[in-house]
């Protein structure tokens, strides 16, 4: 008999985020090439929300969010690594329309 499959439901103010691995080199604003192997201290990263608890108010599944990956808990589900964090640990949400944004776009 195969193992039963369970759906994951995030609790309270918890958010599950999938981080895209940064495999490409980057360019600074001055045109300097930064290899993908360079580790940058305190660098915030973008990820996609895959699940949100019932008390989460500002994000939903599918949103792109900005956060610090160093301070979060990891979980592996079906070979994919996700981060679990509180909603208050998110720094920004990328949205198509807003009334009060930064004026910057991804």
Backbone atoms as SQL, in Angstrom:
CREATE TABLE atoms (id INTEGER PRIMARY KEY, chain TEXT, resi INTEGER, resn TEXT, atom TEXT, x REAL, y REAL, z REAL);
INSERT INTO atoms VALUES
  (1, 'A', 1, 'UNK', 'N', 0.840, -1.180, 0.000),
  (2, 'A', 1, 'UNK', 'CA', 0.000, 0.000, 0.000),
  (3, 'A', 1, 'UNK', 'C', 0.884, 1.241, 0.000),
  (4, 'A', 2, 'UNK', 'N', 0.710, 2.158, -0.968),
  (5, 'A', 2, 'UNK', 'CA', 1.556, 3.353, -1.038),
  (6, 'A', 2, 'UNK', 'C', 1.262, 4.316, 0.115),
  (7, 'A', 3, 'UNK', 'N', 2.258, 5.160, 0.408),
  (8, 'A', 3, 'UNK', 'CA', 2.084, 6.173, 1.449),
  (9, 'A', 3, 'UNK', 'C', 1.025, 7.182, 1.011),
  (10, 'A', 4, 'UNK', 'N', 0.146, 7.604, 1.932),
  (11, 'A', 4, 'UNK', 'CA', -0.845, 8.618, 1.565),
  (12, 'A', 4, 'UNK', 'C', -0.172, 9.972, 1.350),
  (13, 'A', 5, 'UNK', 'N', -0.744, 10.791, 0.493),
  (14, 'A', 5, 'UNK', 'CA', -0.228, 12.140, 0.242),
  (15, 'A', 5, 'UNK', 'C', -0.979, 13.116, 1.128),
  (16, 'A', 6, 'UNK', 'N', -0.253, 14.056, 1.701),
  (17, 'A', 6, 'UNK', 'CA', -0.843, 15.056, 2.585),
  (18, 'A', 6, 'UNK', 'C', -0.651, 16.438, 1.988),
  (19, 'A', 7, 'UNK', 'N', -1.689, 17.244, 2.036),
  (20, 'A', 7, 'UNK', 'CA', -1.592, 18.631, 1.593),
  (21, 'A', 7, 'UNK', 'C', -1.007, 19.461, 2.730),
  (22, 'A', 8, 'UNK', 'N', -0.118, 20.374, 2.402),
  (23, 'A', 8, 'UNK', 'CA', 0.510, 21.230, 3.409),
  (24, 'A', 8, 'UNK', 'C', -0.319, 22.497, 3.565),
  (25, 'A', 9, 'UNK', 'N', -0.723, 22.802, 4.785),
  (26, 'A', 9, 'UNK', 'CA', -1.438, 24.034, 5.098),
  (27, 'A', 9, 'UNK', 'C', -0.601, 24.811, 6.110),
  (28, 'A', 10, 'UNK', 'N', -0.239, 26.025, 5.753),
  (29, 'A', 10, 'UNK', 'CA', 0.548, 26.853, 6.651),
  (30, 'A', 10, 'UNK', 'C', -0.357, 27.364, 7.772),
  (31, 'A', 11, 'UNK', 'N', 0.193, 27.490, 8.960),
  (32, 'A', 11, 'UNK', 'CA', -0.569, 27.922, 10.126),
  (33, 'A', 11, 'UNK', 'C', -0.281, 29.372, 10.479),
  (34, 'A', 12, 'UNK', 'N', -1.256, 30.013, 11.070),
  (35, 'A', 12, 'UNK', 'CA', -1.155, 31.353, 11.649),
  (36, 'A', 12, 'UNK', 'C', -0.550, 32.363, 10.678),
  (37, 'A', 13, 'UNK', 'N', 0.595, 32.963, 11.037),
  (38, 'A', 13, 'UNK', 'CA', 1.202, 34.007, 10.204),
  (39, 'A', 13, 'UNK', 'C', 2.412, 33.482, 9.427),
  (40, 'A', 14, 'UNK', 'N', 2.460, 32.182, 9.195),
  (41, 'A', 14, 'UNK', 'CA', 3.608, 31.586, 8.499),
  (42, 'A', 14, 'UNK', 'C', 3.414, 31.628, 6.983),
  (43, 'A', 15, 'UNK', 'N', 4.546, 31.798, 6.272),
  (44, 'A', 15, 'UNK', 'CA', 4.564, 31.855, 4.821),
  (45, 'A', 15, 'UNK', 'C', 5.617, 30.872, 4.328),
  (46, 'A', 16, 'UNK', 'N', 5.298, 30.099, 3.285),
  (47, 'A', 16, 'UNK', 'CA', 6.256, 29.190, 2.665),
  (48, 'A', 16, 'UNK', 'C', 6.678, 29.799, 1.336),
  (49, 'A', 17, 'UNK', 'N', 8.000, 29.940, 1.135),
  (50, 'A', 17, 'UNK', 'CA', 8.534, 30.623, -0.041),
  (51, 'A', 17, 'UNK', 'C', 9.510, 29.719, -0.770),
  (52, 'A', 18, 'UNK', 'N', 9.401, 29.701, -2.098),
  (53, 'A', 18, 'UNK', 'CA', 10.358, 28.974, -2.932),
  (54, 'A', 18, 'UNK', 'C', 11.348, 29.989, -3.473),
  (55, 'A', 19, 'UNK', 'N', 12.628, 29.728, -3.262),
  (56, 'A', 19, 'UNK', 'CA', 13.682, 30.637, -3.701),
  (57, 'A', 19, 'UNK', 'C', 14.246, 30.118, -5.021),
  (58, 'A', 20, 'UNK', 'N', 14.348, 31.006, -5.991),
  (59, 'A', 20, 'UNK', 'CA', 14.979, 30.652, -7.256),
  (60, 'A', 20, 'UNK', 'C', 16.489, 30.737, -7.064),
  (61, 'A', 21, 'UNK', 'N', 17.222, 29.668, -7.406),
  (62, 'A', 21, 'UNK', 'CA', 18.680, 29.723, -7.249),
  (63, 'A', 21, 'UNK', 'C', 19.289, 30.757, -8.182),
  (64, 'A', 22, 'UNK', 'N', 20.233, 31.512, -7.668),
  (65, 'A', 22, 'UNK', 'CA', 20.895, 32.559, -8.445),
  (66, 'A', 22, 'UNK', 'C', 22.077, 31.922, -9.167),
  (67, 'A', 23, 'UNK', 'N', 21.872, 31.462, -10.389),
  (68, 'A', 23, 'UNK', 'CA', 22.908, 30.739, -11.115),
  (69, 'A', 23, 'UNK', 'C', 23.612, 31.598, -12.150),
  (70, 'A', 24, 'UNK', 'N', 23.117, 32.797, -12.388),
  (71, 'A', 24, 'UNK', 'CA', 23.704, 33.634, -13.418),
  (72, 'A', 24, 'UNK', 'C', 24.594, 34.707, -12.808),
  (73, 'A', 25, 'UNK', 'N', 25.543, 35.150, -13.605),
  (74, 'A', 25, 'UNK', 'CA', 26.367, 36.260, -13.158),
  (75, 'A', 25, 'UNK', 'C', 25.558, 37.549, -13.235),
  (76, 'A', 26, 'UNK', 'N', 25.982, 38.527, -12.454),
  (77, 'A', 26, 'UNK', 'CA', 25.295, 39.812, -12.398),
  (78, 'A', 26, 'UNK', 'C', 26.250, 40.908, -12.864),
  (79, 'A', 27, 'UNK', 'N', 25.675, 42.054, -13.191),
  (80, 'A', 27, 'UNK', 'CA', 26.479, 43.231, -13.545),
  (81, 'A', 27, 'UNK', 'C', 26.148, 44.357, -12.582),
  (82, 'A', 28, 'UNK', 'N', 27.184, 45.030, -12.140),
  (83, 'A', 28, 'UNK', 'CA', 26.958, 46.202, -11.294),
  (84, 'A', 28, 'UNK', 'C', 26.501, 47.349, -12.176),
  (85, 'A', 29, 'UNK', 'N', 26.082, 48.445, -11.555),
  (86, 'A', 29, 'UNK', 'CA', 25.631, 49.605, -12.339),
  (87, 'A', 29, 'UNK', 'C', 26.789, 50.219, -13.130),
  (88, 'A', 30, 'UNK', 'N', 28.014, 49.948, -12.706),
  (89, 'A', 30, 'UNK', 'CA', 29.190, 50.459, -13.418),
  (90, 'A', 30, 'UNK', 'C', 29.643, 49.510, -14.529),
  (91, 'A', 31, 'UNK', 'N', 28.969, 48.356, -14.668),
  (92, 'A', 31, 'UNK', 'CA', 29.306, 47.417, -15.730),
  (93, 'A', 31, 'UNK', 'C', 30.268, 46.316, -15.322),
  (94, 'A', 32, 'UNK', 'N', 30.610, 46.239, -14.045),
  (95, 'A', 32, 'UNK', 'CA', 31.525, 45.195, -13.572),
  (96, 'A', 32, 'UNK', 'C', 30.758, 43.883, -13.466),
  (97, 'A', 33, 'UNK', 'N', 31.331, 42.801, -14.017),
  (98, 'A', 33, 'UNK', 'CA', 30.700, 41.492, -13.978),
  (99, 'A', 33, 'UNK', 'C', 30.975, 40.842, -12.620),
  (100, 'A', 34, 'UNK', 'N', 29.906, 40.401, -11.946),
  (101, 'A', 34, 'UNK', 'CA', 30.019, 39.733, -10.650),
  (102, 'A', 34, 'UNK', 'C', 29.638, 38.274, -10.861),
  (103, 'A', 35, 'UNK', 'N', 30.596, 37.334, -10.701),
  (104, 'A', 35, 'UNK', 'CA', 30.289, 35.918, -10.933),
  (105, 'A', 35, 'UNK', 'C', 29.237, 35.396, -9.961),
  (106, 'A', 36, 'UNK', 'N', 28.530, 34.342, -10.361),
  (107, 'A', 36, 'UNK', 'CA', 27.482, 33.749, -9.528),
  (108, 'A', 36, 'UNK', 'C', 28.056, 33.138, -8.259),
  (109, 'A', 37, 'UNK', 'N', 29.347, 32.828, -8.248),
  (110, 'A', 37, 'UNK', 'CA', 29.965, 32.188, -7.083),
  (111, 'A', 37, 'UNK', 'C', 30.282, 33.161, -5.956),
  (112, 'A', 38, 'UNK', 'N', 30.203, 34.455, -6.211),
  (113, 'A', 38, 'UNK', 'CA', 30.511, 35.455, -5.189),
  (114, 'A', 38, 'UNK', 'C', 29.370, 35.512, -4.184),
  (115, 'A', 39, 'UNK', 'N', 29.717, 35.374, -2.906),
  (116, 'A', 39, 'UNK', 'CA', 28.729, 35.445, -1.822),
  (117, 'A', 39, 'UNK', 'C', 28.696, 36.870, -1.312),
  (118, 'A', 40, 'UNK', 'N', 27.509, 37.483, -1.363),
  (119, 'A', 40, 'UNK', 'CA', 27.369, 38.853, -0.914),
  (120, 'A', 40, 'UNK', 'C', 26.759, 38.853, 0.480),
  (121, 'A', 41, 'UNK', 'N', 27.359, 39.581, 1.396),
  (122, 'A', 41, 'UNK', 'CA', 26.867, 39.630, 2.768),
  (123, 'A', 41, 'UNK', 'C', 25.551, 40.391, 2.849),
  (124, 'A', 42, 'UNK', 'N', 24.622, 39.880, 3.647),
  (125, 'A', 42, 'UNK', 'CA', 23.339, 40.535, 3.918),
  (126, 'A', 42, 'UNK', 'C', 22.573, 40.901, 2.655),
  (127, 'A', 43, 'UNK', 'N', 22.584, 40.031, 1.690),
  (128, 'A', 43, 'UNK', 'CA', 21.864, 40.285, 0.438),
  (129, 'A', 43, 'UNK', 'C', 20.449, 39.740, 0.550),
  (130, 'A', 44, 'UNK', 'N', 19.466, 40.583, 0.296),
  (131, 'A', 44, 'UNK', 'CA', 18.077, 40.152, 0.272),
  (132, 'A', 44, 'UNK', 'C', 17.793, 39.496, -1.077),
  (133, 'A', 45, 'UNK', 'N', 16.893, 38.524, -1.097),
  (134, 'A', 45, 'UNK', 'CA', 16.572, 37.811, -2.330),
  (135, 'A', 45, 'UNK', 'C', 15.063, 37.812, -2.565),
  (136, 'A', 46, 'UNK', 'N', 14.686, 37.563, -3.814),
  (137, 'A', 46, 'UNK', 'CA', 13.288, 37.454, -4.189),
  (138, 'A', 46, 'UNK', 'C', 12.897, 35.984, -4.223),
  (139, 'A', 47, 'UNK', 'N', 11.673, 35.704, -3.842),
  (140, 'A', 47, 'UNK', 'CA', 11.136, 34.353, -3.905),
  (141, 'A', 47, 'UNK', 'C', 9.653, 34.402, -4.180),
  (142, 'A', 48, 'UNK', 'N', 9.074, 33.232, -4.428),
  (143, 'A', 48, 'UNK', 'CA', 7.646, 33.138, -4.722),
  (144, 'A', 48, 'UNK', 'C', 6.910, 32.479, -3.568),
  (145, 'A', 49, 'UNK', 'N', 5.824, 33.083, -3.125),
  (146, 'A', 49, 'UNK', 'CA', 5.014, 32.530, -2.043),
  (147, 'A', 49, 'UNK', 'C', 4.280, 31.299, -2.573),
  (148, 'A', 50, 'UNK', 'N', 4.450, 30.177, -1.886),
  (149, 'A', 50, 'UNK', 'CA', 3.784, 28.928, -2.273),
  (150, 'A', 50, 'UNK', 'C', 2.645, 28.578, -1.332),
  (151, 'A', 51, 'UNK', 'N', 2.634, 29.187, -0.155),
  (152, 'A', 51, 'UNK', 'CA', 1.564, 28.938, 0.806),
  (153, 'A', 51, 'UNK', 'C', 1.581, 29.996, 1.888),
  (154, 'A', 52, 'UNK', 'N', 0.405, 30.306, 2.434),
  (155, 'A', 52, 'UNK', 'CA', 0.293, 31.318, 3.478),
  (156, 'A', 52, 'UNK', 'C', -0.740, 30.877, 4.500),
  (157, 'A', 53, 'UNK', 'N', -0.472, 31.154, 5.775),
  (158, 'A', 53, 'UNK', 'CA', -1.382, 30.804, 6.846),
  (159, 'A', 53, 'UNK', 'C', -2.617, 31.690, 6.868),
  (160, 'A', 54, 'UNK', 'N', -3.566, 31.327, 7.706),
  (161, 'A', 54, 'UNK', 'CA', -4.843, 32.042, 7.747),
  (162, 'A', 54, 'UNK', 'C', -4.729, 33.459, 8.315),
  (163, 'A', 55, 'UNK', 'N', -3.681, 33.761, 9.068),
  (164, 'A', 55, 'UNK', 'CA', -3.514, 35.094, 9.648),
  (165, 'A', 55, 'UNK', 'C', -2.661, 36.020, 8.789),
  (166, 'A', 56, 'UNK', 'N', -2.180, 35.536, 7.659),
  (167, 'A', 56, 'UNK', 'CA', -1.364, 36.364, 6.759),
  (168, 'A', 56, 'UNK', 'C', -2.289, 37.313, 6.015),
  (169, 'A', 57, 'UNK', 'N', -1.937, 38.622, 6.020),
  (170, 'A', 57, 'UNK', 'CA', -2.822, 39.620, 5.434),
  (171, 'A', 57, 'UNK', 'C', -2.295, 40.259, 4.159),
  (172, 'A', 58, 'UNK', 'N', -0.969, 40.357, 4.002),
  (173, 'A', 58, 'UNK', 'CA', -0.422, 41.168, 2.914),
  (174, 'A', 58, 'UNK', 'C', -0.001, 40.385, 1.676),
  (175, 'A', 59, 'UNK', 'N', 0.139, 39.064, 1.770),
  (176, 'A', 59, 'UNK', 'CA', 0.583, 38.284, 0.615),
  (177, 'A', 59, 'UNK', 'C', -0.319, 37.075, 0.407),
  (178, 'A', 60, 'UNK', 'N', -0.230, 36.521, -0.795),
  (179, 'A', 60, 'UNK', 'CA', -0.981, 35.311, -1.127),
  (180, 'A', 60, 'UNK', 'C', -0.093, 34.440, -2.023),
  (181, 'A', 61, 'UNK', 'N', -0.497, 33.209, -2.242),
  (182, 'A', 61, 'UNK', 'CA', 0.264, 32.294, -3.093),
  (183, 'A', 61, 'UNK', 'C', 0.445, 32.908, -4.474),
  (184, 'A', 62, 'UNK', 'N', 1.669, 32.825, -4.978),
  (185, 'A', 62, 'UNK', 'CA', 1.992, 33.376, -6.289),
  (186, 'A', 62, 'UNK', 'C', 2.670, 34.728, -6.245),
  (187, 'A', 63, 'UNK', 'N', 2.615, 35.436, -5.111),
  (188, 'A', 63, 'UNK', 'CA', 3.260, 36.745, -4.984),
  (189, 'A', 63, 'UNK', 'C', 4.777, 36.591, -4.940),
  (190, 'A', 64, 'UNK', 'N', 5.482, 37.602, -5.466),
  (191, 'A', 64, 'UNK', 'CA', 6.939, 37.661, -5.335),
  (192, 'A', 64, 'UNK', 'C', 7.248, 38.518, -4.119),
  (193, 'A', 65, 'UNK', 'N', 8.117, 38.000, -3.242),
  (194, 'A', 65, 'UNK', 'CA', 8.435, 38.712, -2.007),
  (195, 'A', 65, 'UNK', 'C', 9.944, 38.841, -1.832),
  (196, 'A', 66, 'UNK', 'N', 10.357, 39.867, -1.104),
  (197, 'A', 66, 'UNK', 'CA', 11.755, 40.144, -0.814),
  (198, 'A', 66, 'UNK', 'C', 12.017, 39.839, 0.655),
  (199, 'A', 67, 'UNK', 'N', 13.099, 39.106, 0.938),
  (200, 'A', 67, 'UNK', 'CA', 13.391, 38.704, 2.318),
  (201, 'A', 67, 'UNK', 'C', 14.863, 38.336, 2.461),
  (202, 'A', 68, 'UNK', 'N', 15.287, 38.122, 3.709),
  (203, 'A', 68, 'UNK', 'CA', 16.648, 37.688, 4.015),
  (204, 'A', 68, 'UNK', 'C', 16.644, 36.171, 4.193),
  (205, 'A', 69, 'UNK', 'N', 17.248, 35.409, 3.291),
  (206, 'A', 69, 'UNK', 'CA', 17.191, 33.951, 3.383),
  (207, 'A', 69, 'UNK', 'C', 18.037, 33.366, 4.508),
  (208, 'A', 70, 'UNK', 'N', 18.981, 34.127, 5.033),
  (209, 'A', 70, 'UNK', 'CA', 19.895, 33.615, 6.059),
  (210, 'A', 70, 'UNK', 'C', 19.196, 33.355, 7.390),
  (211, 'A', 71, 'UNK', 'N', 18.122, 34.057, 7.684),
  (212, 'A', 71, 'UNK', 'CA', 17.470, 33.967, 8.987),
  (213, 'A', 71, 'UNK', 'C', 16.242, 33.062, 8.987),
  (214, 'A', 72, 'UNK', 'N', 16.055, 32.240, 7.949),
  (215, 'A', 72, 'UNK', 'CA', 14.828, 31.464, 7.813),
  (216, 'A', 72, 'UNK', 'C', 15.077, 29.967, 7.965),
  (217, 'A', 73, 'UNK', 'N', 14.000, 29.233, 8.212),
  (218, 'A', 73, 'UNK', 'CA', 14.064, 27.778, 8.352),
  (219, 'A', 73, 'UNK', 'C', 13.791, 27.127, 7.004),
  (220, 'A', 74, 'UNK', 'N', 14.566, 26.087, 6.679),
  (221, 'A', 74, 'UNK', 'CA', 14.394, 25.369, 5.423),
  (222, 'A', 74, 'UNK', 'C', 13.604, 24.095, 5.636),
  (223, 'A', 75, 'UNK', 'N', 12.842, 23.710, 4.609),
  (224, 'A', 75, 'UNK', 'CA', 12.143, 22.433, 4.603),
  (225, 'A', 75, 'UNK', 'C', 12.226, 21.897, 3.176),
  (226, 'A', 76, 'UNK', 'N', 12.398, 20.584, 3.048),
  (227, 'A', 76, 'UNK', 'CA', 12.439, 19.964, 1.730),
  (228, 'A', 76, 'UNK', 'C', 11.163, 19.160, 1.521),
  (229, 'A', 77, 'UNK', 'N', 10.471, 19.432, 0.416),
  (230, 'A', 77, 'UNK', 'CA', 9.247, 18.734, 0.067),
  (231, 'A', 77, 'UNK', 'C', 9.394, 18.234, -1.363),
  (232, 'A', 78, 'UNK', 'N', 9.355, 16.920, -1.537),
  (233, 'A', 78, 'UNK', 'CA', 9.482, 16.289, -2.847),
  (234, 'A', 78, 'UNK', 'C', 10.704, 16.786, -3.607),
  (235, 'A', 79, 'UNK', 'N', 11.831, 16.895, -2.930),
  (236, 'A', 79, 'UNK', 'CA', 13.089, 17.282, -3.553),
  (237, 'A', 79, 'UNK', 'C', 13.274, 18.769, -3.773),
  (238, 'A', 80, 'UNK', 'N', 12.281, 19.587, -3.474),
  (239, 'A', 80, 'UNK', 'CA', 12.366, 21.044, -3.635),
  (240, 'A', 80, 'UNK', 'C', 12.541, 21.687, -2.261),
  (241, 'A', 81, 'UNK', 'N', 13.482, 22.630, -2.148),
  (242, 'A', 81, 'UNK', 'CA', 13.734, 23.305, -0.879),
  (243, 'A', 81, 'UNK', 'C', 12.891, 24.570, -0.793),
  (244, 'A', 82, 'UNK', 'N', 12.189, 24.726, 0.323),
  (245, 'A', 82, 'UNK', 'CA', 11.365, 25.901, 0.598),
  (246, 'A', 82, 'UNK', 'C', 11.844, 26.524, 1.901),
  (247, 'A', 83, 'UNK', 'N', 11.548, 27.805, 2.084),
  (248, 'A', 83, 'UNK', 'CA', 11.821, 28.492, 3.335),
  (249, 'A', 83, 'UNK', 'C', 10.492, 28.788, 4.020),
  (250, 'A', 84, 'UNK', 'N', 10.471, 28.641, 5.338),
  (251, 'A', 84, 'UNK', 'CA', 9.289, 28.942, 6.128),
  (252, 'A', 84, 'UNK', 'C', 9.632, 30.113, 7.044),
  (253, 'A', 85, 'UNK', 'N', 8.780, 31.140, 7.023),
  (254, 'A', 85, 'UNK', 'CA', 9.056, 32.336, 7.816),
  (255, 'A', 85, 'UNK', 'C', 7.754, 32.980, 8.254),
  (256, 'A', 86, 'UNK', 'N', 7.866, 33.933, 9.153),
  (257, 'A', 86, 'UNK', 'CA', 6.711, 34.726, 9.563),
  (258, 'A', 86, 'UNK', 'C', 6.488, 35.831, 8.537),
  (259, 'A', 87, 'UNK', 'N', 5.246, 36.265, 8.427),
  (260, 'A', 87, 'UNK', 'CA', 4.920, 37.340, 7.488),
  (261, 'A', 87, 'UNK', 'C', 5.728, 38.597, 7.801),
  (262, 'A', 88, 'UNK', 'N', 5.987, 38.873, 9.066),
  (263, 'A', 88, 'UNK', 'CA', 6.722, 40.086, 9.440),
  (264, 'A', 88, 'UNK', 'C', 8.182, 40.067, 8.992),
  (265, 'A', 89, 'UNK', 'N', 8.697, 38.880, 8.581),
  (266, 'A', 89, 'UNK', 'CA', 10.072, 38.785, 8.091),
  (267, 'A', 89, 'UNK', 'C', 10.196, 39.167, 6.618),
  (268, 'A', 90, 'UNK', 'N', 9.074, 39.413, 5.952),
  (269, 'A', 90, 'UNK', 'CA', 9.097, 39.840, 4.558),
  (270, 'A', 90, 'UNK', 'C', 9.348, 41.341, 4.499),
  (271, 'A', 91, 'UNK', 'N', 10.174, 41.761, 3.550),
  (272, 'A', 91, 'UNK', 'CA', 10.515, 43.176, 3.424),
  (273, 'A', 91, 'UNK', 'C', 9.696, 43.899, 2.367),
  (274, 'A', 92, 'UNK', 'N', 9.278, 43.184, 1.308),
  (275, 'A', 92, 'UNK', 'CA', 8.528, 43.829, 0.226),
  (276, 'A', 92, 'UNK', 'C', 7.755, 42.778, -0.558),
  (277, 'A', 93, 'UNK', 'N', 6.722, 43.243, -1.263),
  (278, 'A', 93, 'UNK', 'CA', 5.931, 42.400, -2.151),
  (279, 'A', 93, 'UNK', 'C', 5.911, 43.074, -3.512),
  (280, 'A', 94, 'UNK', 'N', 6.216, 42.312, -4.563),
  (281, 'A', 94, 'UNK', 'CA', 6.151, 42.853, -5.923),
  (282, 'A', 94, 'UNK', 'C', 4.728, 42.669, -6.429),
  (283, 'A', 95, 'UNK', 'N', 4.112, 43.743, -6.872),
  (284, 'A', 95, 'UNK', 'CA', 2.745, 43.697, -7.350),
  (285, 'A', 95, 'UNK', 'C', 2.635, 44.497, -8.642),
  (286, 'A', 96, 'UNK', 'N', 1.655, 44.178, -9.456),
  (287, 'A', 96, 'UNK', 'CA', 1.497, 44.884, -10.726),
  (288, 'A', 96, 'UNK', 'C', 0.872, 46.260, -10.539),
  (289, 'A', 97, 'UNK', 'N', -0.031, 46.402, -9.577),
  (290, 'A', 97, 'UNK', 'CA', -0.679, 47.682, -9.347),
  (291, 'A', 97, 'UNK', 'C', -0.648, 48.001, -7.861),
  (292, 'A', 98, 'UNK', 'N', -0.330, 49.236, -7.554),
  (293, 'A', 98, 'UNK', 'CA', -0.299, 49.666, -6.164),
  (294, 'A', 98, 'UNK', 'C', -0.644, 51.150, -6.083),
  (295, 'A', 99, 'UNK', 'N', -1.119, 51.567, -4.942),
  (296, 'A', 99, 'UNK', 'CA', -1.422, 52.973, -4.728),
  (297, 'A', 99, 'UNK', 'C', -0.235, 53.741, -4.155),
  (298, 'A', 100, 'UNK', 'N', 0.666, 53.012, -3.515),
  (299, 'A', 100, 'UNK', 'CA', 1.763, 53.681, -2.817),
  (300, 'A', 100, 'UNK', 'C', 3.031, 52.806, -2.875),
  (301, 'A', 101, 'UNK', 'N', 3.638, 52.726, -4.030),
  (302, 'A', 101, 'UNK', 'CA', 4.846, 51.914, -4.194),
  (303, 'A', 101, 'UNK', 'C', 6.081, 52.776, -4.263),
  (304, 'A', 102, 'UNK', 'N', 7.179, 52.163, -4.696),
  (305, 'A', 102, 'UNK', 'CA', 8.454, 52.871, -4.794),
  (306, 'A', 102, 'UNK', 'C', 8.653, 53.529, -6.154),
  (307, 'A', 103, 'UNK', 'N', 7.860, 53.098, -7.149),
  (308, 'A', 103, 'UNK', 'CA', 8.072, 53.587, -8.503),
  (309, 'A', 103, 'UNK', 'C', 9.096, 52.754, -9.259),
  (310, 'A', 104, 'UNK', 'N', 9.647, 51.722, -8.600),
  (311, 'A', 104, 'UNK', 'CA', 10.610, 50.815, -9.227),
  (312, 'A', 104, 'UNK', 'C', 9.878, 49.560, -9.676),
  (313, 'A', 105, 'UNK', 'N', 10.349, 48.920, -10.732),
  (314, 'A', 105, 'UNK', 'CA', 9.698, 47.732, -11.261),
  (315, 'A', 105, 'UNK', 'C', 10.714, 46.622, -11.461),
  (316, 'A', 106, 'UNK', 'N', 10.282, 45.373, -11.301),
  (317, 'A', 106, 'UNK', 'CA', 11.151, 44.216, -11.555),
  (318, 'A', 106, 'UNK', 'C', 11.239, 43.959, -13.033);
